[in-house]
Structures are given as structure tokens and as C-alpha cells.
Amino acid sequence: MNKRLLLYVHFNRDNKLSPHVVYQLQQLRGLFGEVFFISNSVLSSEDLKIIKEKNLIDGFMQRKNQGYDFVAWAEAMKKYGFDKLADYDSVTLMNDTCFGPIYDFGAPFERMDTNVQIDFWGITNNRSHKVKPWADRSEVVLPDHIQSYFVSYKQKIVKSDTFKNFWENVTVLDDVVEVIVKYETAMTKYFEDAGFKSAVLFDTRKENWTGMMVHDFSVFNMPELLKRHIPFLKIKAFTYGADNIYTPLVMERIKQETNYPVRFIVDHMTDVDYPDREYMLAEKTRIFKDDSTVTGNLKVGIHLHAFYLDLIPEYIEYFRTYVKNYDLYITTDSEKKKLKIEENYKLPELKRVIATGNKGRDVLPWMIISKEMKNYELIGHFHTKKSKDNDWIVGESWRRDIEYSLLKPAQQIFEEFERNPKLGLMIADVPSFFEHFYGPTYITERDIWQDMEQIWNKIDFINPKELKQKDSYVMSYGTMLWYRPEALQNLLDIDIIEDIPEEPLPYNSILHAFERLVVYVAWANGYDFEISQIQTNNGFISNYSANRLLRAVETDLTQTKLRDLIKMTLRKIRVILKYRLTGKG
């Protein structure tokens, strides 16, 4: 067994052990003879059992989240004792702020570890630059430095008084920027000034950073890291690159070239960032095949709002054929229709028919009936969609697409809910009509934002999260979906009756805002969503669709581009300021 020691710092604001951390420890285990795990957040007994039973760690320390990772490493060193540390061939410091290893790490690790010209090394570095992180202090010069998410010290340096003096004098600082200035960015120069030699897998100091917001390649240039097969990608890179056009391409490259489970990235970033980033959506899309052998075991309730009674038989046939075991609740707009439904559908599955009035389309009836359906494990919400303006495109085609994606594969969908307790919603893919023409534009979505905010602020969240205004929202088209009651109940419990306009509805009504919120409410309640794919379109179809949109938008595109350019510039300035004021990875 080698005599390499890894001091690994973990922190999770929700006190969870993310799967990407377990995977990381599994992949690193063979490189280190001893792994000491330091948790700056409370680790449950179940999570600790996982990493111990998998033989991923040799020691464990639970501590308060004070002083960030530098104080955690210093405390671990003091726990070992510097005399004992000097017996190891190397002491490596790492934290859980990265995904990976994406590429093979064994070969580059051995190459660096056996290079006698190197005393300490890391993965990436950053060049010297000036910052002014505090308004009341003068400008600070940060020297060239190895980024601290991974630094390995060989025995020569660990045995030195220089090493001991540095780590014995690390103190608790509450300001993360001060930690970066005093420890992370100063550490490399401190040891180099003492005569020790450093190196990194990717020396970024002389690389051209044209087009980047900041010259930190670990955060702002994932493509360059992939080109060089750098094994770790910063979590912060996915935060800052959340809406960058290259991030979906980064995900594709990882899937093409590596065996890294990209779902770890998607799941973790859903928790710590936002649930609908473009780079996530492929991993949240399911293609269900017909499989008569699958049978779900969940207690299922269905709400069907029937404004058009002639479509009830169509839904009943889908429910009977594909859902099979369920309880049915039907709402309609009048007492007359209620009586007709009760006369014509004497079904054992039908538990109740309610007349809710002709207001709020399917949404208000859904909110009313949801109070009686809280005890089901899974609920389907559907309605008899038609369109007076264009029934084939917006009515028939749209409705059929949703039926094919949410009802035909019902048993496979139920199995997915049973398999994944974090799954709160299954929504349909974008209806084919919008694939071939175009969906809501950011110009029209802009008009709905105020109502979205108004609804959001009414919801009673246990742990409130921020709702972001976006150009495009992932939504349950027509509000038809499968959901766990606890994922949406606080949305369905609010009162919006006074805010619902009379028919005919304008496009930007509060009901349209409601339609766009269900994914984000589920996320704020701790649940994720998945998309049941309707069809697969190629890039040529998307190109046709995009050009139809450009020809159809009735606006001055020149002015639109100018406004967007100004907005984009302001966003970039905010990112740069945030980066410079809050530090680096």
C-alpha cells in the first residue's frame, strides 16, 4: 500500500452527501493509501454509513463550518500531528467543489507524483492580478497561484518547518474573500519563496483569454479544460456558465469522450443552482417504449376537467387501457353537464363529479379538487383541450401529443416515480406544433413575468428559493401532467380567484403564469421534473422553425438586438464584479 494521505473537505448547505462526492471518492481511493474525510456540514448517519461501508475513507472528522476549507485542513493536520504527516510520501488537500475525475486521473497523478523536480503541484492555476474586494481598503495584488481545490505536497515540503509554520498559523476568518487573499492566493508564493518548486497540469498563466469574462480558466473556460483532458471541472463553472451557449456542448463532449455519469452534474446543479438550465434538459428527457410487462404499484388519482363532454370517451379509453388502476375525479363548468356525466359514466373508478363554474378554465377546478386528492401517491391532471381558433393545431394535435406522451406510457412513468423519490413531476415534451413552428417568444413571456412573481410570493414555501425571470420556461403545456401531491400542494392551495379575468382570456393572464410555474414550485419544494418525449426532431427542422419565428415576430428586431446587447453587457459587468468581490474557486 502506498503512503499517500488525502485530506478531503466536504460541505453541503443542505447537509447532504451528493452522489458525485461518493463517485469521486471511489475513483480516488486507489491513488491514496489513506483518506481522511472532513465534513464542514452535518453528515447523517446514513450518509456516513455509505462511505464507510464502501471502504472509501479511513478517518472522519465532523466540524462546524468555520474558516472554510483552509481551517478544516489545518485542524486535520493538527489532529494527525506534523511529525506523523512527515512520514507520508505525500499529503494532498482536496475539497468537493469539483465534478470528476472526468478523464483518467491515474496517469497524470503518477506522472506528477514521480517527478523529482516538483515539490508541490495542483490541477490549474491563475495569473497575478489586482483586485479591490473591499470598498474601504486599497487595491490588492494577488500573485500567481495554484488553485486550492486540489494541491498535493510531497514529503520534502511536508517535513519542512515552512509547511508547519504556514498551517499552524491558519486562523478562522469569516470573510471568504479574506481567506482567498490571505491563504489560497498567497500559499503558492509562500512556499516558492522558501525554495520549493511547484507545477500544475494546466498552466493557464500565459494562455490567451480573449472572449473570457475573467482569466480564470477553471471557472470561465471549460472547453479548454476538456481539450487538455483536465480531470476535474469546477461546480462554480456550471454556475457561471449556466446559460452559456457552450455549456450544453461541454455536456455532449463529456458524454462522447468519457464514462463520467453526467447525471451527477445535472442532479447537483439542480439542487444548488436552478432546475431548467439548457445543458440539463437532455438528461431530464425520457423516451418511453411500449412495455406491457411493466405494472406500477402507486395509488393513483386522476383529475379530468371536462368542459367539452364529447372528449370524455377519448380520455376514459386512454385511462382504461394504459393507466388501468386509478380513481377518477371529474370537474365541469355547469350543473347541467355534471348531471349528464353522472348519467353517462357509471364507472367504478369515478369517485366524484363537481360543477365548479366557468371560471379559471382547468386550473381553478384543479385547485378546488386537489384538496380532496392529497392522499394519493400520484395524481394526473388532464382536461378536454380544444381551440376555437385552430382546433387541429392548438387543440387536436396538442391534446394528442400530450396523451401519447403522458397516458400511453403511463405504467413506465409510474415505474419512474417509484424508482426516483426525488421525481415530483412528469410533463410532456413541447407539442409538435411548436417544434415545427415556434413556441412562446421572450417578447411575449416578458408580459407574463409580473403575474408569475405575484403567484410565487403567495406560496407558502418551507425553504423559499428565488424565482428567475427567463426568456423561456420549461412548463407543462396545457397544465397537463403527473405529479406527487406534496410537490405542488402549496401552489394549489393559494387563492387567485380575484385575479382570473373573464373569458376570452388574454394571452398573458394569470392562468398562463400558473402554467409556467409548476416546474419551479416543485423544485422549490425539493423535487425535480422529467420530460416525456413526444418526437425527435433534427437540427434542420429546428432551423426552419427559428426562421419562421424571425419572419413572424412583429417587432423592430434592430432595436430588440440593441436592447439585448445592452442587457447582455450589463449582465457581464455584474458577473465580473461578483467574481472579483466574492472570490475564486
N, C-alpha and C positions, 0 to 999 in steps of 0.2 A: 504493500500500500504506500502511495506517495505521501509526503509530509507537507501537503499544501493545505492551508486553512482559508476558508471563505467565511467572512463576517457579512451576513446578508440582512439588510434592514427592510422591514415591511411596514407599510402604512396604508390603511384604507379608511376613508372618512365614515363609511357605513359599517365598519368593524366586520368586514367580510374577507374571506380568503378567495381571491379571484382565481378561476381555473388557469389563467395564463401564468400565475405565480407558481402553481403546482407543477405545471409543464416545464417552466424554467428551471426549477429545482431538479426535476427529473433529468433534464438534459445536461445540467452542470455537475450532477452528482459524481459522474465518473472522472471528472477532472480534479476533484479535491478529495483528499483523504479525510477531511473533517469539515463539516458545515455547521456553523453556529448561527441560529435564526433569532433575530432581534425584532420584536414587534412593537411598534410605536402606537398601535391601536389594539383594542381589546380583541383577543383571538378566542373564539368559542372553543369549548372542549371538543366539539365535533370536528372543527377545522384542524385543531392541533392533533387530534387522533389520526386524521387523514395523512398529514405529512410524517407523523411518527410511524404509522403502520406501513407506509410506503418506503420507510427507511431513507427519507430524504434529508434528515437533519440528525446531528449528533448532540446538539445542545440547544437550549431555548432560554430566552430572556424576555419577559414582559415588562414594559416600562411605560411611563407617561410620555405623551408626545411633547417633549420639551427639548429645545435645542436642535430639532430636526435630526437628520441622519448623522451629522458630524458628532454631536454629543452621544448619540447611540453607539457609534463605532468606538468613541473614546471610552465609554463606560464598559463596553465589551472587552476592550484591551486591558483595562484596569482589572476587570474580573479575572481574565486569564493571568495577568501579570506580565510585565515586559520581559522578564527573564525567560518565561515559558514561551512567549512569542518568538524569541530569538532562536528557539530550537526548530522552528518550522522552516522549510525550504522557501516558502513564500507566504505572505499574508495578503489576501485580496479583499478589497472593500467593494461592496455592490449594494444597490438598492433596487426596489421593484418598480422603478419609473420607466421601464422599457418593456417592449414585447420582444420575444426571441428566446433562444437563438433562431433567427430566420434561416440563415445559412449555416453550414457546418462551422462549428467553433473549435473543434478539437485540433485541427491542423494549425490555424493561426495562433491558438493558445500555446501549443507546444513550440512553435517557431519563436515566439516572443519569450517564452519561459526559458528556453535553452540558449538564447542569445546572450553571451557573456559581456557584450558591450552595453547592455541595458541594466539599470538598477531598479527602475520602476516604469510601468507602462499603463496605457489605457486604450480606449477604443477610438475616441475622437478628441480633438482639441479645438480651441478658439483663439483667435489672434488678439493681441493687445489693442485696447481701445479705451476711449474716455467715456464716462457716464456721469450724469448728475442725478442720482436717485433721490436725493433729499433736497427740498427747496431751500432749507436753511443752512445747508452745508456747501462747501466748494466742490468743484468737479473732481472726480476720482479717476485715476488711470488704472485700468485692470491689465495685468501683464498677460502674456501668452500663458495658457494653462491647459492641462488635461481636464476634461470634464469628469465630474466626480461620480457619475453613475456606475463607473467601473474603473478601479485603479488597483493594480497589483504591485506589491512591494516584494522584492527578493530579499533573501536572508541578509545580505550585506548591509542593506539600508535599515532593515528591522532591528539589527543588532546595535545600530549606532545610537549615540546619545541624541543626535539630531532628531531621529524618529521619535524617541521617547519624549523629548522636550516639546515637540510640536503637539503631540496628542495629549500629554499631561496638562497642557495649557489651553485646551479647548474648553470653553465655558458656555453656559446656556445663554443664547441670545434669542429674543422673541421676534426680532425683525429678520425675515428671511433674506432681505437684501443685504443686511449686515453680515449674515452668515456667508453669503456668496462673496462679498468683498473681503472679509477677514480670513475666511478659511478656504473655500473652494478655489477662487481665482488666485489666492496667494500661495497655495500649497506647492504648486509645481516650482515656482521661482524659489521658494524657501529651500527645497531640497536640492535644486540645481545650484543655488548659490553655495551650498555646502559641499559641492563637488560631485554630486550624483547625476547619472545620465538617465534621461527619460526618452520615451518613444510612444507612438500611437499607431494603430492600424491604419488610420486615415488622417494624415497631416493636412489640415484644411487651411493653414495659415497663408499660403501663397496661391490658393485656388481663386479663380475668378468668380466673384459673387454677383455679377451683373444680373439684374432682374429679381434678386432676393431682397426681402424687406430688411433683413439683418444678416450679417455674415456668420451666423451660427448654422452650420450645415446639419447638425444633429436635429435641429428643430425645423429649419426652413428649406431643406433640400433633400428630401427622402430619395428622389430619383438618383442623385449622385451616390448615396449610400448603397442603393441596390446595385448600381453599375459596378461597384467595388466589392460586392458581396459582404458588406459590413453586417455582422450577425445580429445587432440589436437596433431596434427603432424606438425612439422616444415616444412615450404616450403623449407628451406635450406636442409632438409633431403632428399628431392626428387632431389635437385640439386646435392648433393654429392653422392647420391645413384642412379643417373640417369642410369648407366649401370651395377649396381649391380644385381647379379642373384636373390637376394631375393626381389627386388622391385616389379616385377610382382606378386610375391606370396603375398606381402603385399596388393596389389590392390585386389587380389582374396579374401583374408581374409576380407577386408573391405566390399566387395560385399556380402560375405556369411553371415557375422555376424551383419551387421549394415544396416541402411537405408540411410547412407550418400551418396549423389549423387556424385559418383566418377568422373563424367564428369567435375565437378568443378575443380578437381585436374588436369585432363588432359588439359582442356582449359587454365587454368592459367599457367601451366608449359610449354605449347606450346608457350605462349606469352613471358615468362621470361627466358625460357631455350632453348629447341630445339623441333622440331615437331614430331620426329620419334622414341622416346625412346620406348624400348620394352614394358614397362608397359602401354604405351598409346594405343597400336595398337588394342587391343580388343575393346576399346571404339570407335575407329575410323573405325571399320568394320561394314558394313550394310548387312543384309540378306534381300533381296527384294523378296517379293512374287508376283505372278501374280495378278494384280488387274485392271480389265478393267474399273473400275469406276473412276480411277484417270486420270485427264487430266491437263497437265501443261499449263501455260499461258505465258511462256517466249518466246521471239523472238529468234529462234534457227537457227543457220547456221551450216552446216556440210562441212568439207573438206575431200575429199576422194582422196588419191593418188593412181592412177591405173597404176601400172606397168604391172600387169597381167590382161588383159582385160576380160578373161574368168570368173573372180571372181566378176566383176561388178554386174551381175544379183543377186548374193547372197546378196550383200550389199543393193542393191536397194530394194529387198524384205524385208529385215530387217527394212530399213528406212520407207518403206511404211506401214508396219504392226505395228511397235512399236513407231517410232518417230512421224509419222503422219504429223505434220505441221512443215515444215522446208524449208530452201533454201539450195541448193546443189552447191558446187564448186568442180570441178574435175581437178586435175593436172595429167599429164602423161609425159613420157620422150621424146616423138618424135611427130613431126607434123603429121606423118602418123597415129599414134594411136589417136591423137587429132581428126582428120577427121573421123575416124571410130566411136569414141564415139559420136560425134555430129550427125552422120548419124543414129546410132542405138538407141540413147536415147533422143528422142524429148519429154522431160518431162517438165511440167510447173515448177517443183521445181528447175530444172537445170538452174542456172544463168550464168555460165561461164565454159569453158574448156580451160586450158592453157597447152601448152607444155613448160616444164621447163628444159629439158635436162636430161641426165642420169648421174647426179652427186648429191651426198648428199642423195640418197635414198628418204625416205619420208620427211626427216627433212628440207632440203633446199627448196623443193617445199612448205612445210608448212610455212616456214619463208617468202617466196615470197608472197603467197596468203593471209597471215594474215593481210597484210596492207589494203586489201580490205574488211576485215571482222570485223573491230574494232567496228562497231556499233551494233553488235548482243549482246544480253544479255548472251547468252550461245553458245559455239561452241564445236562441236565434231570433233576430228581429228582421221581419220582411214586410213588404207591402205591395199592393197591386198597382205597380207603376204603369202609367200611360202618359202620353203627351198630346195635348190638343193641337199643338203647332206642327209636330212632326213625329207621329207615333211610331213609324218604322225605325227611325234613327234614335230618337231620345226615349222612346217608350219600349217598343218591342225588342229591338236589338239590345238595348241597355239591360232590360229586365232579363232577357235570355242569357246574356253573358254572366250576369250575377248568379242566376240559377245554375248554370253549368259549372261555375267555379266554387260555389258555396253549398249547393244541395246535392249535385251528383256525387261528389267525393265526400259526402258527409261522414261516413264511417272512418275514412282516413284522417279527416280533420279532427274527429273525436279522439282518435288514437294519438294525434299530435298533441292535443291538450293534455291527455293522460301522461304522455311521455315527458312533457315540459311544463313544470309547475309555474314557471315564470311567464308562460304564454297567457296573455289576457284577452287578446283579440285575434280573430282571423277575418281579414277583409278581402274583398275581391280586388283583382287587378283592375287597372284603368279600362273601362269598357272600350271595345274595339273601335267604336265610332271616334273616340278621342285619339286613338292610336293612328287612325287614318286621316283625321282632320287635325284638331288640336284641342288641348284641354284649356282650363281657365288660365288666362294670362296674368302676369304680375300686375298689370294695369287694373284688371277687374278685382283681383284678390286684395289689392290695396284698399278698396272700398269696404271690405268685409272686416278688416282688422279691428276697428273700433268695437264692433259687436262681439268679436272673439274675446277681446280684453274684458268687456263688460261681463260676459258669462264667466270667464276664468276667475274674476275677482269675487264672484258669488259662491264659488265652490269651496266647500269645507275640506281642505286638504290636511292630512296629518303632518306631512312634511312638504310644505309648499315648494314648488320649483318654478323657475322663470319660464314663461311662455314667450317665444321669439316670433317677431314678425318676419315672414318669409315671402319670397316671390312665388313659391309653390308649396302646397301642403300635401302630405300623404293623408288620404281620407277614405272613409268608407262611402263610396259613391252611392247616393240614394239612402244613406244611413243604414244599409242592409249589411248584416254581419253576424258572426258568432262571438259570444263574449262570456267571460266569467262575471257574475253579478258584482263581485267586490271590485272589479277593475273599473266599473263605470257608475256604481250606485250613487256616489256623491254628485256626479253630474246630473243624473236622472232625478235627484231629489230637489234640485233648485227650482225656483219659481220664475218662469219667463212669460207667463200668460199675458201680462200687460204689454209686453214688448213685441208680441207677434202681430204683424199687420193683417188686415183683411185681404182676401183674395181679390184680384190676382196678385200674387206675391211679386215684389221687385226682386231682381237677381241678388241684390246684396242685403237680403233680410237676415234677421237673427237666426232663422232656421238654417240658412246656408252657413252661418258662422258655427252653429251647433254641429253641423255635418263635418266640419273641418277640425273639430276639437277632440273627437273621441280617441284618436291615437295618442294625443298628448296628455289627455286626462289619465288614460290607462298607464302611461309612462310615469306620470307624477305620482300615481298610486303604487308604483313598484312593479308594473307589468310591462311586457313587451308585446309587439304585434308581429304577425306574419301575413304575407300576401299569397293568396291562391291564384296562380297564374291562369289567365284566360287563353292567351295565344302568344306565340313568339314571333315578333316582327324583326326584320333585319334593318340594317342601317340605311338602306336605300328608302324604305318606307318612312323611316323617321325623318330623312332629308326632305322627302316630298311634303310631309306634314309640316315641317318647320317653314318651308317656303310658302305653303298655303297660309300659315299664320302671318308671315310678313306681309303678304298681299292683302290679307283681310283686316288687319288691325287699322282702325280708323283713328290714327293719331299722327302727329308730326314726329317721325322717327328720328329726325335730326336733333330736335330738342330733347327727345327722350334719351338719346345717346349722350347728349351733353350733360343732362341731369345725372344720368347714371355714372358718367365719368367723374363728376364732382363727388357723388356719393362714394364711389369706389376709392377715390383719393383720400377722402376723409376717413374711411374705414382703415386704410393702410396706415395713416398717421396715428390713429388710435391704437392699432396693433403694435406699432413701433414704440409708442410711448408706454403702453402696458408692459411690453417686453423689457424695456430699459428700466422701468420703475419697479418691476416685481422680480426681475432676475432671470436666470438661465437654468437650463437643465444639466 
